[in-house]
Amino acid sequence: MAQLFSLGIIARMDTDHLYPRLPSKFGPKVAAFPECSYGAVRVTLVLADGRRIRDVIIGADAICKIGQKLIQSESDLDFLVTNISDIER
């Protein structure tokens, strides 16, 4: 958690903040990407409808930030995590 704190992100998985978790099938792929800062990974999400969501920060298998916007729950997203079809570096 200290690593994500340096990015301005506190990735506590508790009842106050239910950070949107990536589908588990993407865990190994994200883990293979190089870190951008203290354990976090910067990726592009590819959605089933073809949209690409760039500049996404993943920490602890959760979407923590998109661009400058902190993500604290799935309601902060304009897509469903179930619609993620791929993740690119």
C-alpha positions as CSV (number, residue, x, y, z in Angstrom):
1,M,0.0,0.0,0.0
2,A,2.9,2.4,0.7
3,Q,3.9,2.0,-3.0
4,L,0.5,3.1,-4.2
5,F,0.5,5.9,-1.7
6,S,3.4,7.5,-3.5
7,L,1.1,7.8,-6.6
8,G,-1.6,9.5,-4.6
9,I,-3.5,6.3,-4.5
10,I,-4.5,4.3,-1.4
11,A,-5.7,0.9,-2.6
12,R,-7.6,-0.2,0.5
13,M,-10.0,-2.9,-0.3
14,D,-12.6,-2.3,2.3
15,T,-16.3,-1.5,2.5
16,D,-15.8,2.3,2.1
17,H,-14.0,1.9,-1.2
18,L,-14.7,-1.1,-3.5
19,Y,-12.1,-0.4,-6.2
20,P,-13.1,-2.1,-9.4
21,R,-11.2,-5.3,-9.7
22,L,-9.9,-6.7,-12.9
23,P,-11.3,-10.0,-14.1
24,S,-8.9,-12.6,-12.7
25,K,-8.0,-13.9,-16.2
26,F,-5.9,-10.7,-16.6
27,G,-3.9,-11.1,-13.4
28,P,-0.9,-13.0,-15.0
29,K,-0.8,-10.7,-18.0
30,V,-0.7,-7.5,-15.8
31,A,1.8,-9.1,-13.5
32,A,4.1,-9.6,-16.5
33,F,4.1,-5.9,-17.4
34,P,6.8,-3.6,-16.1
35,E,6.0,-1.4,-13.2
36,C,5.5,2.3,-13.9
37,S,5.9,3.2,-10.2
38,Y,6.2,1.3,-7.0
39,G,4.3,-1.8,-8.0
40,A,1.6,0.0,-10.1
41,V,1.3,-0.8,-13.8
42,R,0.1,1.6,-16.5
43,V,-2.0,-0.1,-19.2
44,T,-4.6,0.4,-21.9
45,L,-7.8,-1.4,-21.5
46,V,-9.5,-2.8,-24.6
47,L,-13.3,-3.1,-24.3
48,A,-15.6,-5.5,-26.1
49,D,-17.1,-2.6,-28.1
50,G,-13.6,-1.6,-29.4
51,R,-13.0,1.4,-27.2
52,R,-9.5,1.8,-25.8
53,I,-9.1,3.3,-22.3
54,R,-5.6,4.6,-22.1
55,D,-3.5,5.8,-19.1
56,V,-5.0,3.3,-16.7
57,I,-3.2,2.6,-13.4
58,I,-3.6,-0.9,-12.0
59,G,-2.6,-1.6,-8.5
60,A,-3.3,-4.8,-6.5
61,D,-5.4,-6.1,-9.5
62,A,-7.7,-3.0,-9.2
63,I,-8.3,0.0,-11.4
64,C,-7.1,2.8,-9.3
65,K,-6.7,5.7,-11.7
66,I,-7.6,6.7,-15.3
67,G,-5.6,9.7,-16.4
68,Q,-5.9,12.2,-13.5
69,K,-9.2,10.7,-12.2
70,L,-9.0,8.6,-9.1
71,I,-11.3,5.6,-9.3
72,Q,-12.9,4.4,-6.1
73,S,-15.8,2.3,-7.3
74,E,-17.1,0.9,-10.5
75,S,-19.6,3.7,-10.6
76,D,-16.6,6.0,-11.4
77,L,-16.2,4.2,-14.7
78,D,-18.1,4.7,-17.9
79,F,-17.8,1.0,-18.7
80,L,-18.2,-2.3,-16.9
81,V,-15.2,-4.3,-15.9
82,T,-16.9,-7.4,-17.4
83,N,-16.6,-5.6,-20.8
84,I,-12.8,-5.6,-20.7
85,S,-11.7,-7.9,-23.5
86,D,-7.9,-7.3,-23.4
87,I,-5.2,-5.3,-21.6
88,E,-2.3,-3.8,-23.5
89,R,0.9,-2.2,-22.3
